[in-house]
Amino acid sequence: MPPSRAVSLGLFAVVAVSLASGCQMASSGLNAQGTRHYLQGNHMAAVQRFHEAMQTDPANPDSYYNLGATYHQLAKVQSNDSYYDQAENFYNQCLDRAELLNKEHVDCYRSLAVLLVERDRNDEAFRLLRGWTERSPLSADAKVELARLHHEFGDQVGEEEQLLAAVEVDTFNARARTALGRLREAQGDYAQALANYNHSLQSNHVQPAVAARVTALRSAAVSDPLSPVPATPTRVVNTPTLLPLQ
């Protein structure tokens, strides 16, 4: 290869990396601005910033997720079907782009499932999350989200099946262990509840509610059962939170 050709290729590589890094930084900054608007209740200003972030870095799934989350909130506040449609569209685009990066976007899967249930499309919500578990059999997060959906519909058998599968692939997954602890406590198996809570705290010690249950169970104060798993609200992100496929 002639020397001049080698130099040209090297320069192109440096420029390409610099441009990619610059786009990611600009997109993150715009997402951060949009998040501030969202938290202040300025949803249309948030939409504008998230659109700018999407245009700056079209490959970033978080921008699509943030748009979906914002339109989702607008849809609930205003009971607007058009906003629901836009939210669903952006959630799906988020998942498509995450898949291209060989990533899984837990918040997006969860929020899309919530949206489908809100629109009385329960079967589609289950198909969405079951499909995720089938495509990513080693993902504990996929199984935990499907377990959450079973929990919401009062299906304790389905919930338990998914949580046991989650800890089988990731023994110390904090979310799976916490949910399994709550399930065991509800079933009256306090020894197993305590064991699962302790496993969860080993992975993530910043869980005040779980730590409180451990203290209560150790004191045999089991008359005050742990509150049900709170519904995780739709939220926006200002930094990438994608999890690698396991």
C-alpha positions in Angstrom: 0.0 0.0 0.0 1.5 3.4 -0.9 2.4 5.5 2.1 0.0 8.3 1.2 -2.9 5.9 1.1 -2.0 4.6 4.6 -1.9 8.1 6.0 -5.3 9.0 4.5 -7.0 5.9 6.0 -5.5 6.7 9.4 -6.7 10.3 9.3 -10.2 9.1 8.3 -10.3 6.7 11.2 -9.4 9.5 13.7 -11.9 11.9 12.3 -14.7 9.3 12.4 -14.1 8.4 16.0 -13.9 12.1 17.0 -17.2 12.8 15.2 -18.9 9.8 16.8 -17.7 10.8 20.3 -18.8 14.4 19.7 -22.3 13.3 18.7 -22.7 11.1 21.8 -21.6 14.0 24.0 -24.0 16.4 22.4 -26.8 13.9 22.5 -26.2 13.3 26.2 -26.3 17.0 26.9 -29.5 17.5 25.0 -31.1 14.5 26.8 -30.0 16.0 30.2 -31.7 19.3 29.2 -34.8 17.5 28.2 -34.9 15.6 31.5 -34.7 18.8 33.4 -37.7 20.2 31.4 -39.6 16.9 32.0 -39.0 17.0 35.7 -40.2 20.6 35.8 -43.4 19.6 34.0 -42.4 21.4 30.7 -43.2 18.4 28.6 -43.3 20.0 25.2 -39.9 21.7 25.8 -38.6 18.3 26.8 -40.0 16.8 23.6 -38.1 19.4 21.6 -34.8 18.7 23.3 -35.2 14.9 23.0 -35.9 15.4 19.3 -32.7 17.4 18.9 -30.8 14.6 20.8 -32.3 12.0 18.4 -31.3 14.0 15.4 -27.8 14.5 16.7 -27.2 10.9 17.4 -29.9 8.7 15.7 -28.3 5.5 17.0 -28.8 6.4 20.7 -31.8 4.4 22.0 -32.2 6.6 25.0 -33.4 9.6 23.0 -36.2 7.5 21.5 -37.0 6.1 25.0 -37.1 9.6 26.4 -39.5 10.7 23.7 -41.7 7.7 24.3 -41.7 8.4 28.1 -42.7 12.0 27.6 -45.5 11.3 25.2 -46.6 8.5 27.5 -46.9 10.9 30.3 -48.7 13.5 28.1 -51.1 10.7 27.0 -52.0 9.8 30.6 -52.4 13.4 31.7 -54.5 14.4 28.7 -56.1 11.1 27.9 -54.9 11.6 24.3 -54.8 8.6 22.0 -52.5 10.3 19.6 -49.9 10.7 22.3 -50.3 7.1 23.2 -49.6 6.2 19.6 -46.5 8.4 19.5 -45.3 6.9 22.8 -45.7 3.4 21.5 -43.9 4.3 18.2 -40.9 5.8 20.0 -40.7 2.9 22.5 -40.5 0.5 19.6 -37.9 2.5 17.8 -35.9 2.5 21.1 -36.0 -1.3 21.2 -35.0 -1.6 17.5 -32.0 0.6 18.0 -31.0 -1.1 21.2 -31.1 -4.5 19.3 -28.8 -3.1 16.6 -26.3 -2.3 19.3 -26.8 -5.8 20.8 -28.2 -4.2 24.0 -31.4 -4.6 25.9 -33.2 -1.5 27.2 -35.0 -2.6 30.4 -36.8 0.6 31.0 -38.2 0.7 27.5 -39.5 -2.9 27.7 -41.1 -2.2 31.0 -42.7 1.1 29.9 -44.0 -0.4 26.6 -45.6 -3.3 28.6 -47.2 -0.8 30.9 -48.5 1.2 28.0 -50.0 -1.9 26.4 -51.8 -2.9 29.6 -53.1 0.7 30.0 -54.7 0.3 26.6 -56.3 -3.0 27.4 -53.8 -4.9 25.3 -52.7 -7.4 27.9 -52.0 -10.2 25.6 -49.6 -8.0 23.6 -47.8 -7.0 26.8 -47.2 -10.6 27.7 -46.1 -11.5 24.2 -43.7 -8.6 24.3 -42.0 -9.7 27.5 -42.1 -13.4 26.7 -40.5 -12.7 23.3 -37.7 -10.8 25.2 -37.1 -13.8 27.5 -37.0 -16.1 24.5 -34.5 -14.0 22.6 -32.4 -13.4 25.7 -32.6 -16.6 27.7 -29.6 -15.6 29.9 -31.1 -12.2 30.8 -32.3 -12.1 34.4 -33.8 -8.7 33.8 -36.2 -10.1 31.1 -37.4 -12.7 33.5 -37.9 -10.2 36.3 -40.0 -7.9 34.1 -42.2 -10.8 33.0 -42.5 -11.8 36.7 -43.6 -8.3 37.5 -46.3 -8.5 34.9 -47.6 -11.9 36.2 -47.6 -10.2 39.7 -49.7 -7.3 38.5 -52.3 -9.8 37.2 -52.3 -11.9 40.4 -50.6 -14.9 38.8 -48.4 -16.1 41.6 -47.4 -19.3 39.9 -46.2 -17.5 36.8 -44.4 -14.9 38.9 -42.6 -17.6 40.9 -41.6 -19.5 37.8 -39.9 -16.4 36.2 -38.2 -15.3 39.4 -36.7 -18.8 40.0 -35.5 -18.8 36.4 -34.0 -15.3 36.9 -31.9 -16.4 40.0 -30.9 -19.5 38.1 -29.1 -17.5 35.5 -28.0 -14.7 37.9 -27.8 -15.9 41.5 -27.2 -12.5 43.0 -29.5 -10.4 40.8 -30.8 -7.9 43.4 -34.2 -7.2 41.8 -34.9 -10.9 41.4 -33.9 -11.7 44.9 -36.0 -8.8 46.4 -39.1 -9.9 44.4 -38.6 -13.5 45.4 -38.2 -12.5 49.0 -41.5 -10.6 48.9 -43.1 -13.5 47.3 -41.8 -15.9 49.9 -42.9 -13.6 52.7 -46.4 -13.4 51.2 -46.4 -17.2 51.2 -45.4 -17.3 54.9 -42.0 -18.8 54.2 -40.1 -16.3 56.3 -36.8 -18.2 56.4 -36.6 -18.2 52.6 -37.8 -14.5 52.5 -34.9 -13.6 54.8 -32.4 -15.6 52.7 -33.5 -13.9 49.5 -33.5 -10.4 51.0 -29.9 -11.0 52.3 -28.8 -12.2 48.8 -30.3 -9.0 47.4 -28.5 -6.7 49.9 -25.2 -8.4 49.1 -25.6 -7.2 45.5 -27.0 -3.8 46.3 -26.8 -2.7 49.9 -28.6 0.6 49.2 -32.1 -0.7 49.6 -33.7 0.7 52.8 -37.0 -1.1 52.4 -35.3 -4.4 52.0 -33.0 -3.8 55.0 -36.0 -2.9 57.1 -37.7 -6.2 56.2 -34.5 -8.1 57.2 -34.5 -6.3 60.6 -38.2 -7.0 61.0 -37.9 -10.7 60.1 -34.9 -11.2 62.3 -37.0 -9.7 65.2 -39.8 -12.0 64.3 -41.9 -8.9 63.6 -43.7 -10.5 60.6 -47.1 -9.0 61.3 -46.2 -6.0 59.2 -45.8 -7.5 55.7 -43.7 -5.7 53.1 -45.6 -3.3 50.9 -46.3 -4.6 47.4 -43.8 -4.0 44.7 -44.5 -0.4 43.7 -45.2 0.2 40.1 -42.1 1.6 38.4 -43.1 4.9 36.9 -42.2 5.9 33.4 -39.0 7.9 33.7 -36.5 9.6 31.4 -32.8 9.0 31.3 -30.0 11.5 30.6 -27.2 9.0 30.4 -27.1 5.6 28.7 -28.5 2.9 31.0 -28.4 0.0 28.6 -27.5 -3.4 29.9 -25.5 -5.9 27.9 -27.0 -9.2 26.9 -25.8 -11.8 29.4 
